[in-house]
């Protein structure tokens, strides 16, 4: 199964997975070699600053793979 996620949906997925997991943020942080505060911030903050950690959280907790894709839209003045 494949799903396309927006930045906000990626954060929401990281948050949902971390919330539903039996491990505390501290344990997840240790497994990812980051701080508990970094995990807490990543699952509550949308934006490029936390995107890499959100991807790691989602991959770690879901067992899936997240492939970042960036698209650009060029609008020409006619």
C-alpha positions as CSV (number, residue, x, y, z in Angstrom):
1,X,0.0,0.0,0.0
2,X,1.2,3.5,-0.8
3,X,0.0,6.8,0.5
4,X,1.1,10.3,-0.5
5,X,1.4,12.6,2.6
6,X,1.6,16.4,2.9
7,X,4.0,17.9,5.4
8,X,1.1,18.2,7.9
9,X,0.0,14.6,7.3
10,X,3.5,13.3,7.8
11,X,3.6,15.1,11.2
12,X,0.1,13.7,12.0
13,X,1.3,10.2,11.1
14,X,4.4,10.5,13.3
15,X,2.2,11.8,16.1
16,X,-0.4,9.0,15.8
17,X,2.2,6.3,15.6
18,X,4.1,7.6,18.7
19,X,0.8,8.0,20.6
20,X,-0.4,4.5,19.8
21,X,2.9,2.9,20.5
22,X,3.4,1.3,23.9
23,X,6.8,2.9,24.3
24,X,7.3,6.3,25.9
25,X,8.8,9.2,23.9
26,X,12.0,8.5,26.0
27,X,12.3,5.0,24.7
28,X,11.6,6.0,21.1
29,X,14.2,8.8,21.4
30,X,16.8,6.4,22.7
31,X,16.1,4.0,19.8
32,X,16.6,6.8,17.3
33,X,19.5,8.3,19.2
34,X,17.8,11.7,19.7
35,X,16.4,13.5,22.8
36,X,12.9,13.0,24.2
37,X,12.3,16.7,23.5
38,X,13.2,16.3,19.8
39,X,10.7,13.5,19.5
40,X,8.0,15.5,21.3
41,X,8.7,18.6,19.1
42,X,8.7,16.5,15.9
43,X,5.3,15.0,16.5
44,X,3.7,18.4,17.3
45,X,5.5,20.7,14.9
46,X,5.0,20.9,11.1
47,X,7.8,22.1,8.9
48,X,11.1,21.3,7.2
49,X,13.1,21.6,10.4
50,X,11.5,18.4,11.8
51,X,10.7,16.6,8.6
52,X,13.8,14.2,8.7
53,X,13.0,13.2,12.3
54,X,9.3,12.7,11.4
55,X,10.3,10.4,8.6
56,X,12.6,8.4,10.9
57,X,9.8,8.2,13.5
58,X,7.3,7.0,11.0
59,X,9.7,4.4,9.5
60,X,10.8,3.2,12.9
61,X,7.3,2.8,14.3
62,X,5.5,1.6,11.2
63,X,8.1,-0.7,9.7
64,X,7.5,1.1,6.4
65,X,9.6,3.3,4.2
66,X,9.1,7.0,3.5
67,X,10.4,8.3,0.3
68,X,10.6,12.1,0.3
69,X,9.4,13.6,-3.0
70,X,9.5,17.3,-3.7
71,X,7.5,18.9,-6.5
72,X,7.7,22.4,-7.9
73,X,5.0,24.3,-9.8
74,X,6.1,26.8,-12.4
75,X,3.4,29.3,-13.3
76,X,4.1,31.4,-16.3
77,X,2.6,34.8,-16.8
78,X,0.7,34.7,-20.0
